[in-house]
């Protein structure tokens, strides 16, 4: 380092003499100003490195943004009575187009780990209401509402499922009658991780 400084000082003296002869105005640049300029250059290089690292992190985080996400509900005034498949015909979000509002099916467009949630609000005269989340025809979870007459209770269930491309997920009303007003019957899900 000392050798480098001695070299720079020697070079600077020769340079300054030459500049004084050919460009008198430039001879006023000091060694400290050159040192400061070198320091600023190092700062710029450091900032460029940090920006590059941040760009890599953003790119990595973008891989975690769900490419499949949906939210649907049974339309207002349509109060399904079981046994039946629930058709969530009012779709608010359907990124990836994996949910079909006509059939009520979510069809996995890729292998992955998926999160699902669904809700139930039974009619006040439906004392025993039961819904199930189905995967390829097999029940995965359920909501069971047992109430006294003239009572109502909203319930919801969440589940995480591993799916392979083509797996079908839907909600089945096994028994009872539901109330769909005020967006009470919902079905939603999103991709957590591709596998």
FENZIKA-V652262 format. One record per pair of residues at least 4 apart in sequence whose C-alpha atoms are under 7 Angstrom apart, sorted by sequence separation. I is the first residue (numbers start at 1). J is the second residue. D is the distance in Angstrom with one decimal. If there is no record, write none. Layout:
i: [I;I]
j: [J;J]
d: [D;D]
This chain:
i: [1;2;3;4;5;6;7;8;9;10;11;12;13;14;15;16;17;18;19;20;29;30;31;32;33;34;35;36;37;38;39;40;41;42;43;44;45;46;47;48;49;50;51;52;53;54;55;56;57;58;59;74;94;100;122;134;135;147;163;180;19;94;100;134;135;180;99;100;133;134;19;20;99;122;132;133;19;98;99;133;98;132;133;91;98;132;16;98;131;132;89;131;74;88;89;130;131;143;74;75;87;130;143;73;74;75;87;129;130;72;73;74;87;88;129;72;73;87;128;129;72;73;86;128;72;127;128;71;72;127;71;127;71;127;70;71;69;70;125;69;70;124;125;69;124;68;69;124;67;68;124;67;70;123;122;121;122;136;121;135;136;121;135;136;120;121;135;120;134;135;119;120;134;119;133;134;118;119;133;134;118;132;133;117;118;131;132;117;131;132;116;117;131;116;130;131;115;116;130;115;130;114;115;129;130;113;114;129;113;114;128;129;113;112;113;126;112;126;111;112;111;110;111;123;108;110;122;123;108;109;122;123;108;109;121;122;108;121;107;108;107;108;107;106;107;105;106;121;105;106;120;121;105;119;120;104;119;119;118;119;118;117;118;117;116;117;116;115;116;114;115;114;115;114;115;113;114;112;113;113;112;113;112;111;112;111;86;85;86;85;86;84;85;84;83;84;82;83;82;83;82;82;81;82;81;80;81;79;80;79;79;79;78;77;76;77;75;76;74;76;73;74;73;74;73;72;73;72;71;72;71;70;71;70;69;70;69;68;69;68;66;67;66;66]
j: [5;6;7;8;9;10;11;12;13;14;15;16;17;18;19;20;21;22;23;24;33;34;35;36;37;38;39;40;41;42;43;44;45;46;47;48;49;50;51;52;53;54;55;56;57;58;59;60;61;62;63;78;98;104;126;138;139;151;167;184;24;99;105;139;140;185;105;106;139;140;26;27;106;129;139;140;27;106;107;141;107;141;142;101;108;142;27;109;142;143;101;143;87;101;102;143;144;156;88;89;101;144;157;88;89;90;102;144;145;88;89;90;103;104;145;89;90;104;145;146;90;91;104;146;91;146;147;91;92;147;92;148;93;149;93;94;93;94;149;94;95;149;150;95;150;95;96;151;95;96;152;96;99;152;152;152;153;167;153;167;168;154;168;169;154;155;169;155;169;170;155;156;170;156;170;171;156;157;171;172;157;171;172;157;158;171;172;158;172;173;158;159;173;159;173;174;159;160;174;160;175;160;161;175;176;160;161;176;161;162;176;177;162;162;163;176;163;177;163;164;164;164;165;177;163;165;177;178;164;165;178;179;165;166;178;179;166;179;166;167;167;168;168;168;169;168;169;184;169;170;184;185;170;184;185;170;185;186;186;187;187;187;188;188;188;189;189;189;190;189;190;190;191;191;192;191;192;191;192;193;193;194;194;194;195;195;171;171;172;172;173;172;173;173;173;174;173;174;174;175;175;176;176;177;177;177;178;177;178;178;179;180;180;180;180;181;180;181;180;183;183;185;185;186;186;186;187;187;187;188;188;188;189;189;189;190;190;190;191;191;190;191;191;192]
d: [6.3;6.2;6.1;6.1;6.0;6.1;6.0;5.8;6.2;6.4;5.9;5.9;6.2;6.3;6.1;6.0;6.4;6.4;5.0;4.5;6.5;6.6;6.2;6.0;6.1;6.2;6.2;6.2;6.2;6.3;6.3;6.2;6.2;6.2;6.2;6.1;6.3;6.3;6.1;6.2;6.3;6.2;6.1;6.4;6.4;6.1;6.2;6.3;6.2;6.1;6.9;6.8;7.0;5.6;6.0;5.3;6.4;6.1;6.0;5.3;6.3;6.6;5.4;4.4;6.6;5.5;5.9;6.3;5.8;5.6;6.3;5.1;4.3;6.2;6.1;5.6;5.7;5.6;6.4;5.4;5.4;5.7;6.1;6.8;6.3;4.1;5.7;6.3;5.5;6.5;4.7;5.4;6.5;6.0;6.5;5.8;6.6;7.0;4.3;6.3;6.7;4.5;6.8;4.6;5.6;5.6;7.0;5.9;6.3;5.5;6.3;6.0;6.4;5.8;5.1;6.8;5.2;4.4;5.8;6.7;5.5;6.5;6.5;4.7;4.2;5.5;6.7;6.1;5.7;4.8;5.6;6.0;5.1;6.4;4.8;6.7;7.0;4.3;5.7;5.9;6.2;6.2;6.0;5.2;4.6;5.3;6.8;5.1;6.6;4.7;5.3;6.2;6.8;6.6;6.3;6.9;6.9;6.2;5.9;7.0;5.2;4.6;5.7;6.4;5.7;6.6;4.5;5.3;5.5;6.8;5.6;6.2;5.3;4.0;5.9;5.9;5.6;6.4;4.5;6.9;5.7;5.6;6.4;5.5;6.7;6.8;5.2;4.2;5.5;6.6;5.6;6.4;4.4;5.4;6.1;5.6;5.9;6.3;5.5;4.5;5.4;5.6;6.4;5.4;6.6;6.9;5.3;4.2;5.7;6.2;5.8;6.6;4.4;5.9;6.2;5.4;5.5;5.7;5.6;6.4;4.1;6.1;5.0;5.7;6.7;4.3;5.8;5.1;6.6;5.2;4.2;5.3;5.0;6.3;5.7;5.6;5.1;5.6;5.6;5.4;5.7;6.5;4.6;5.6;6.5;6.2;5.0;6.2;5.8;6.2;6.7;6.8;5.1;6.9;5.6;6.2;5.4;5.4;5.4;6.8;4.4;5.9;6.4;5.4;5.7;6.2;4.1;5.2;6.8;6.9;5.4;5.7;6.4;4.5;6.5;6.2;5.3;6.8;5.5;5.2;5.5;6.4;4.1;6.0;4.6;5.5;5.7;6.1;5.6;4.4;6.3;6.0;5.9;5.3;5.4;6.6;5.1;4.5;5.3;5.2;4.4;5.5;5.9;6.2;4.2;5.9;6.4;6.9;5.6;5.3;5.1;5.5;6.1;6.0;5.5;5.9;6.6;4.9;6.1;7.0;6.4;5.6;5.5;6.7;4.3;5.8;6.1;5.4;6.0;6.2;4.3;5.4;6.7;5.6;5.7;6.4;4.1;5.4;6.5;5.4;6.5;6.9;5.4;6.6]
